[in-house]
Amino acid sequence: MTISAEIAGFAPALLAGGSVTLTGLRPELNGAWHVTSARHRLGQGLTTTFEARKGQVK
């Protein structure tokens, strides 16, 4: 399972190869995710966009 998300603000800890724990979502989305890509952008404000994969890291 994969997920893509954009969050407002700068999240410097979100880096490709790292992990993120999601909470407060649907039960199947909560838990540990392996970050496969991350982009930090400055436009009208700072945003962080990331993609992640749930499950074992291959």
Steps between C-alpha positions, in 0.01 A plus 500: 500500500629850417398849604570853375445805717575870518528675833521869578831605648855374487547144629880455488482152656311368196774367276503222241620179663363601839176410669189680617222390734150607401223525760143627511410359157303193393629191684664353188699823449623541859843367586857500371576593137829494305555836323589443134521867395472842661501853361524821703386813315485871564224672303214694657615321815704198599355160411624143518373235260584135552427152373526195721450123495351297784648168596847350497781698341636306200 
